[in-house]
């Protein structure tokens, strides 16, 4: 997480087109995203993601709106990659930290 924060603070970050679209849909600015990530907490870790390990980070914007961001990090490039970023649906998350179990009925 320290490396991700450092990369973001140094401007070594790449936002994917998918993340950009999701951010636009949820009216998340780049500043809100970066602040939420640098102040946030890892709630899910994906060390085996390819091509770089990633994590789901929960942070909050200046109005306490929750923001989820999946961030990958390349040690070789010292670069953070924003895979996606969105406002989590409270019906799918407990305190925005734990996925709710969904009952599927046929």
Contact map, one row per residue, 1 for C-alpha under 8 A:
1111100000000000000000000000000000000000010000000000000000000000000000000000000000000000000000000000000000
1111110000000000000000000000000000000000000000000000000000000000000000000000000000000000000000000000000000
1111111000000000000000000000000000000000000000000000000000000000000000001000010000000000000000000000000000
1111111100000000000000000000000000000100000000000000000000000000000000101000001100000000000000000000000000
1111111110000000000000000000000000001100000000000000000000000000000000000000000000000000000000000000000000
0111111111000000000000000000000000000000000000000000000000000000000000000000000000000000000000000000000000
0011111111111000000000000000000000000000000000000000000000000000000000000000011100000000000000000000000000
0001111111111000000000000000000001000100000000000000000000000000000000000000000100000000000000000000000000
0000111111110000000000000000000000000000000000000000000000000000000000000000000000000000000000000000000000
0000011111110000000000000000000000000000000000000000000000000000000000000000000000000000000000000000000000
0000001111111000000000000000000000000000000000000000000000000000000000000000000000000000000000000000000000
0000001111111100000000000000000000000000000000000000000000000000000000000000011100000000000000000000000000
0000001100111110000000000000000000000000000000000000000000000000000000000000001111000000000000000000000000
0000000000011111000000000000000000000000000000000000000000000000000000000000001111000000000000000000000000
0000000000001111101100000000000000000000000000000000000000000000000000000000000011100000000000000000000000
0000000000000111111100000000000000000000000000000000000000000000000000000000000011110000000000000000000000
0000000000000011111110000000000000000000000000000000000000000000000000000000000000000000000000000000000000
0000000000000001111111000000000000000000000000000000000000000000000000000000000000110000000000000000000000
0000000000000011111111100000000000000000000000000000000000000000000000000000000001111000000000000000000000
0000000000000011111111110000000000000000000000000000000000000000000000000000000000011000000000000000000000
0000000000000000111111111000000000000000000000000000000000000000000000000000000000000000000000000000000000
0000000000000000011111111100000000000000000000000000000000000000000000000000000000011100000000000000000000
0000000000000000001111111111100000000000000000000000000000000000000000000000000000011100000000000000000000
0000000000000000000111111111100000000000000000000000000000000000000000000000000000000000000000000000000000
0000000000000000000011111111000000000000000000000000000000000000000000000000000000000000000000000000000000
0000000000000000000001111111000000000000000000000000000000000000000000000000000000000110000000000000000000
0000000000000000000000111111100000000000000000000000000000000000000000000000000000000000000000000000000000
0000000000000000000000111111110110000000000000000000000000000000000000000000000000000100000000000000000000
0000000000000000000000110011111110000000000000000000000000000000000000000000000000000000000000000000000000
0000000000000000000000000001111111000000000000000000000000000000000000000000000000000000000000000000000000
0000000000000000000000000000111111100000000000000000000000000000000000000000000000000000000000000000000000
0000000000000000000000000001111111110000000000000000000000001100000000000000000000000000000000000000000000
0000000000000000000000000001111111111000000000000000000000001000001010000000000000001000000000000000000000
0000000100000000000000000000011111111100000000000000000000000000000000000000000000000000000000000000000000
0000000000000000000000000000001111111110000000000000000000111000000000000000000000000000000000000000000000
0000000000000000000000000000000111111111000000000000000001111000001000000000000000000000000000000000000000
0000100000000000000000000000000011111111100000000000000011100000000010000000000000000000000000000000000000
0001100100000000000000000000000001111111000000000000000000000000000000000000000000000000000000000000000000
0000000000000000000000000000000000111111100000000000000000110000000000000000000000000000000000000000000000
0000000000000000000000000000000000011111110000000000000011110000000000000000000000000000000000000000000000
0000000000000000000000000000000000001011111000000000000011100000000000000000000000000000000000000000000000
1000000000000000000000000000000000000001111110000000001111000000000000000000000000000000000000000000000000
0000000000000000000000000000000000000000111110000000001111000000000000000000000000000000000000001100000000
0000000000000000000000000000000000000000011111000000001110000000000000000000000000000000000000000000000000
0000000000000000000000000000000000000000011111100000011100000000000000000000000000000000000000000000000000
0000000000000000000000000000000000000000000111111000111100000000000000000000000000000000000000000000000000
0000000000000000000000000000000000000000000011111001111000000000000000000000000000000000000000000000000000
0000000000000000000000000000000000000000000001111101110000000000000000000000000000000000000000000000000000
0000000000000000000000000000000000000000000001111111110000000000000000000000000000000000000000000000000000
0000000000000000000000000000000000000000000000011111100000000000000000000000000000000000000000000000000000
0000000000000000000000000000000000000000000000001111100000000000000000000000000000000000000000000000000000
0000000000000000000000000000000000000000000000111111110000000000000000011100000000000000000000000000000000
0000000000000000000000000000000000000000000001111111111000000000000000011100000000000000000000000000000000
0000000000000000000000000000000000000000000011111001111100000000000001111000000000000000000000000000000000
0000000000000000000000000000000000000000011111100000111110000000000001110000000000000000000000000000000000
0000000000000000000000000000000000000000011111000000011111000000000111100000000000000000000000000000000000
0000000000000000000000000000000000001001111100000000001111100000000111100000000000000000000000000000000000
0000000000000000000000000000000000011001111000000000000111110000011110000000000000000000000000011000000000
0000000000000000000000000000000000111011100000000000000011111000011100000000000000000000000000000000000000
0000000000000000000000000000000000110011000000000000000001111111111000000000000000000000000000000000000000
0000000000000000000000000000000110110000000000000000000000111111111000000000000000000000000000000000000000
0000000000000000000000000000000100000000000000000000000000011111100000000000000000000000000000000000000000
0000000000000000000000000000000000000000000000000000000000011111100000000000000000000000000000000000000000
0000000000000000000000000000000000000000000000000000000000011111110000000000000000000000000000000000000000
0000000000000000000000000000000000000000000000000000000000011111111000000000000000000010000000000000000000
0000000000000000000000000000000000000000000000000000000001111001111100000000000000000011000000010000000000
0000000000000000000000000000000010010000000000000000000001111000111110000000000000001111000000000000000000
0000000000000000000000000000000000000000000000000000000111100000011111000000000000001111000000000000000000
0000000000000000000000000000000010001000000000000000000111000000001111100000000001111100000000000000000000
0000000000000000000000000000000000000000000000000000011110000000000111110000000001111000000000000000000000
0001000000000000000000000000000000000000000000000000011110000000000011111000000111110000000000000000000000
0000000000000000000000000000000000000000000000000001111000000000000001111100000111100000000000000000000000
0011000000000000000000000000000000000000000000000001110000000000000000111110011110000000000000000000000000
0000000000000000000000000000000000000000000000000001100000000000000000011111111100000000000000000000000000
0000000000000000000000000000000000000000000000000000000000000000000000001111111000000000000000000000000000
0000000000000000000000000000000000000000000000000000000000000000000000000111111000000000000000000000000000
0000000000000000000000000000000000000000000000000000000000000000000000000111111000000000000000000000000000
0010001000010000000000000000000000000000000000000000000000000000000000001111111100000000000000000000000000
0001001000011100000000000000000000000000000000000000000000000000000000001111111110000000000000000000000000
0001001100011100000000000000000000000000000000000000000000000000000000111100011111000000000000000000000000
0000000000001111000000000000000000000000000000000000000000000000000000111000001111100000000000000000000000
0000000000001111001000000000000000000000000000000000000000000000000011110000000111111000000000000000000000
0000000000000011011000000000000000000000000000000000000000000000000011110000000011111000000000000000000000
0000000000000001011101100000000000000000000000000000000000000000000011100000000001111100000000000000000000
0000000000000000001101100000000010000000000000000000000000000000001111000000000001111110000000000000000000
0000000000000000000001100101000000000000000000000000000000000000001110000000000000011111000000000000000000
0000000000000000000000000100000000000000000000000000000000000000111100000000000000001111100000000000000000
0000000000000000000000000000000000000000000000000000000000000000011100000000000000000111110110010000000000
0000000000000000000000000000000000000000000000000000000000000000000000000000000000000011111110010000000000
0000000000000000000000000000000000000000000000000000000000000000000000000000000000000001111111110000000000
0000000000000000000000000000000000000000000000000000000000000000000000000000000000000000111111000001000000
0000000000000000000000000000000000000000000000000000000000000000000000000000000000000001111111000011110000
0000000000000000000000000000000000000000000000000000000000000000000000000000000000000001111111111111000000
0000000000000000000000000000000000000000000000000000000000000000000000000000000000000000011111111111000000
0000000000000000000000000000000000000000000000000000000000000000000000000000000000000000010011111100000000
0000000000000000000000000000000000000000000000000000000001000000010000000000000000000001110011111110000000
0000000000000000000000000000000000000000001000000000000001000000000000000000000000000000000011111110000000
0000000000000000000000000000000000000000001000000000000000000000000000000000000000000000000011111111000000
0000000000000000000000000000000000000000000000000000000000000000000000000000000000000000000111011111100000
0000000000000000000000000000000000000000000000000000000000000000000000000000000000000000001111000111110000
0000000000000000000000000000000000000000000000000000000000000000000000000000000000000000000100000011111000
0000000000000000000000000000000000000000000000000000000000000000000000000000000000000000000100000001111100
0000000000000000000000000000000000000000000000000000000000000000000000000000000000000000000000000000111110
0000000000000000000000000000000000000000000000000000000000000000000000000000000000000000000000000000011111
0000000000000000000000000000000000000000000000000000000000000000000000000000000000000000000000000000001111
0000000000000000000000000000000000000000000000000000000000000000000000000000000000000000000000000000000111
